[in-house]
Amino acid sequence: MKQRSDKLYRRVSTAIAAAIDKGCHPVGTRLPGKRGLAEAFAVSRPTVRDVMVAPELRGLVVRRLCV
């Protein structure tokens, strides 16, 4: 089960990073929300939350708090 989860995590993380690299999400624009990404990749929102850490660490994504 763990291996399947890791593959899913990698697939989603790679797809999001590739979309950013290709310019599908230009600098300064918002990514779809967790719910939208979860639906697009057919995964849970907690999985999306965990996946977003990888692009953030690579400097591709910046988290901003809504005020």
C-alpha positions as CSV (number, residue, x, y, z in Angstrom):
1,M,0.0,0.0,0.0
2,K,2.8,2.4,0.8
3,Q,4.4,1.9,-2.6
4,R,1.1,2.7,-4.3
5,S,0.8,5.9,-2.3
6,D,4.3,6.9,-3.1
7,K,3.7,6.4,-6.9
8,L,0.5,8.5,-6.6
9,Y,2.3,11.2,-4.8
10,R,5.1,11.3,-7.4
11,R,2.7,11.3,-10.3
12,V,0.7,14.3,-9.0
13,S,3.9,16.2,-7.9
14,T,5.5,15.6,-11.2
15,A,2.4,16.7,-13.2
16,I,2.1,20.0,-11.2
17,A,5.8,20.8,-11.5
18,A,5.6,20.1,-15.3
19,A,2.6,22.3,-15.7
20,I,4.4,25.1,-13.9
21,D,7.6,24.6,-16.0
22,K,5.6,24.6,-19.2
23,G,4.1,27.9,-18.3
24,C,0.5,26.7,-17.8
25,H,0.6,28.6,-14.5
26,P,2.7,31.8,-15.1
27,V,4.6,33.4,-12.3
28,G,2.4,35.3,-9.9
29,T,-0.8,33.4,-10.8
30,R,-2.7,31.2,-8.5
31,L,-2.8,27.4,-8.8
32,P,-6.2,25.8,-8.6
33,G,-7.2,25.2,-5.0
34,K,-6.8,21.9,-3.2
35,R,-10.3,20.8,-4.1
36,G,-9.8,21.5,-7.8
37,L,-6.4,19.8,-7.9
38,A,-7.8,16.8,-6.0
39,E,-10.6,16.5,-8.5
40,A,-8.3,16.9,-11.5
41,F,-6.0,14.1,-10.3
42,A,-8.7,12.0,-8.7
43,V,-6.9,12.1,-5.3
44,S,-7.8,13.2,-1.8
45,R,-7.3,16.8,-0.6
46,P,-4.8,15.6,2.0
47,T,-2.8,14.0,-0.8
48,V,-2.8,17.4,-2.6
49,R,-1.7,19.2,0.5
50,D,1.2,16.8,1.0
51,V,2.1,17.0,-2.7
52,M,2.3,20.8,-2.6
53,V,5.3,20.6,-0.2
54,A,7.6,19.3,-3.0
55,P,7.1,22.3,-5.5
56,E,7.3,24.7,-2.5
57,L,10.6,23.3,-1.5
58,R,11.9,23.5,-5.1
59,G,10.9,27.2,-5.2
60,L,8.1,26.7,-7.8
61,V,5.3,27.5,-5.4
62,V,4.9,30.1,-2.7
63,R,2.2,29.7,-0.1
64,R,0.4,32.9,0.9
65,L,-2.2,33.2,3.6
66,C,-5.5,34.7,2.6
67,V,-6.3,37.7,4.7
